[in-house]
Amino acid sequence: MKKLLFYPVVFLMITAFCLGAVIPVSAECTDADSATFSGKGVLYVPADTVSVSFSIETRADSQEAAQKQNTAVTEKIKSACTGLGCLNEDSFYSFEDPCSGKHSATRCMTLTTGKINSVATITQKLTECGVTGINYTCYSVKNLKPYQDKVLRLAIEDAESKAAGLGLQLKLSSISDFGCYSYYDGKCDQNGSKLVLVECNVSVLYERK
């Protein structure tokens, strides 16, 4: 019978020990003079710019011939893109294929334009000029300034709601702003228009009143 009584006694001792260990930690958090809360603000805004990245690859028996062909295609593209937007060259390289002995020249370029509803037409025109691959299309917002204040306010409000959840008398001490940034995550509005996500993160320090 003594054996049977041993386990409940041990259990009660362990339970009492754990409760004793937890209570001081909880009190320590409640009695803190300050607390820091993170906050995030998110806003979806209409895209007004799109960047189309593409590549031009040409192959020939010699490096010189491959590069010459590539330059000719590039000139056609420059002419076709006149008035569409800003065309930039990202990289250019050439190499010899050891298996075939052929030489290859590849040029990567990006066209940035405000004609966001004409992407299909633009990519078709590029392909007709000799573009061999569309790498990606990326939507963005040219000017973030009109949205930065609003998304920052949303981030601060998020931190404030977390602080209010403690039910303590706190006053705002300082705000650390980690900046606003934007990116396209594939979202569209109900009409199919592209939306860009604008996000801001803050760290807000509160002190007891």
JOZIJO-V367012 format. One record per residue. N is the residue number from 1. RES is the residue in one small letter. PHI is phi in degrees with one decimal (* if undefined). Layout:
N:RES:PHI, N:RES:PHI
This chain:
1:m:*, 2:k:-61.4, 3:k:-62.9, 4:l:-67.5, 5:l:-81.6, 6:f:-65.5, 7:y:-68.4, 8:p:-59.9, 9:v:-64.3, 10:v:-61.7, 11:f:-60.4, 12:l:-64.8, 13:m:-64.7, 14:i:-64.8, 15:t:-61.5, 16:a:-63.6, 17:f:-64.9, 18:c:-64.6, 19:l:-62.7, 20:g:-66.2, 21:a:-78.0, 22:v:-77.4, 23:i:-58.0, 24:p:-61.3, 25:v:-63.8, 26:s:-61.8, 27:a:-66.8, 28:e:-65.7, 29:c:-66.9, 30:t:-66.8, 31:d:-88.3, 32:a:-63.6, 33:d:-81.4, 34:s:-148.4, 35:a:-150.3, 36:t:-114.7, 37:f:-126.7, 38:s:-91.2, 39:g:-141.1, 40:k:-131.8, 41:g:-115.1, 42:v:-131.1, 43:l:-144.9, 44:y:-100.2, 45:v:-128.3, 46:p:-66.3, 47:a:-72.1, 48:d:-128.3, 49:t:-142.9, 50:v:-135.7, 51:s:-112.5, 52:v:-109.2, 53:s:-96.7, 54:f:-144.4, 55:s:-131.8, 56:i:-123.0, 57:e:-117.7, 58:t:-126.8, 59:r:-128.5, 60:a:-156.0, 61:d:-73.0, 62:s:-132.4, 63:q:-63.3, 64:e:-61.2, 65:a:-67.8, 66:a:-63.8, 67:q:-68.7, 68:k:-65.2, 69:q:-63.0, 70:n:-64.5, 71:t:-64.3, 72:a:-63.8, 73:v:-65.4, 74:t:-59.9, 75:e:-65.3, 76:k:-63.9, 77:i:-66.9, 78:k:-59.0, 79:s:-66.7, 80:a:-70.0, 81:c:-90.9, 82:t:-58.9, 83:g:86.0, 84:l:-84.9, 85:g:164.0, 86:c:-100.2, 87:l:-109.1, 88:n:-124.7, 89:e:-92.6, 90:d:-94.7, 91:s:-163.1, 92:f:-150.0, 93:y:-152.2, 94:s:-140.5, 95:f:-158.4, 96:e:-106.2, 97:d:-77.6, 98:p:-65.7, 99:c:-79.7, 100:s:-94.4, 101:g:79.9, 102:k:-78.9, 103:h:-103.1, 104:s:-124.2, 105:a:-125.5, 106:t:-128.6, 107:r:-123.3, 108:c:-108.7, 109:m:-137.3, 110:t:-134.2, 111:l:-105.8, 112:t:-109.3, 113:t:-144.2, 114:g:-91.0, 115:k:-84.7, 116:i:-70.7, 117:n:-93.4, 118:s:-117.5, 119:v:-61.1, 120:a:-61.9, 121:t:-65.7, 122:i:-65.3, 123:t:-65.4, 124:q:-65.4, 125:k:-63.7, 126:l:-62.8, 127:t:-63.5, 128:e:-65.7, 129:c:-81.1, 130:g:122.2, 131:v:-64.7, 132:t:-99.6, 133:g:-161.5, 134:i:-96.6, 135:n:-76.8, 136:y:-169.5, 137:t:-124.7, 138:c:-129.9, 139:y:-93.4, 140:s:-154.5, 141:v:-118.0, 142:k:-65.3, 143:n:-124.8, 144:l:-84.2, 145:k:-50.8, 146:p:-62.7, 147:y:-103.4, 148:q:-63.4, 149:d:-63.9, 150:k:-67.8, 151:v:-71.4, 152:l:-66.8, 153:r:-62.5, 154:l:-63.3, 155:a:-66.4, 156:i:-66.6, 157:e:-62.8, 158:d:-63.9, 159:a:-66.4, 160:e:-62.8, 161:s:-66.0, 162:k:-69.5, 163:a:-66.3, 164:a:-64.4, 165:g:-64.2, 166:l:-76.4, 167:g:71.4, 168:l:-108.5, 169:q:-84.1, 170:l:-122.1, 171:k:-123.8, 172:l:-70.3, 173:s:-104.1, 174:s:-158.2, 175:i:-126.7, 176:s:-105.5, 177:d:-98.3, 178:f:-93.4, 179:g:88.9, 180:c:-108.0, 181:y:-143.6, 182:s:-137.0, 183:y:-162.5, 184:y:-98.8, 185:d:-111.3, 186:g:91.2, 187:k:-83.0, 188:c:-131.6, 189:d:-84.9, 190:q:-65.8, 191:n:-95.5, 192:g:89.2, 193:s:-74.4, 194:k:-71.6, 195:l:-118.7, 196:v:-109.8, 197:l:-86.5, 198:v:-111.7, 199:e:-130.8, 200:c:-137.5, 201:n:-123.3, 202:v:-133.6, 203:s:-125.8, 204:v:-115.5, 205:l:-99.9, 206:y:-114.9, 207:e:-125.0, 208:r:-65.7, 209:k:-76.5
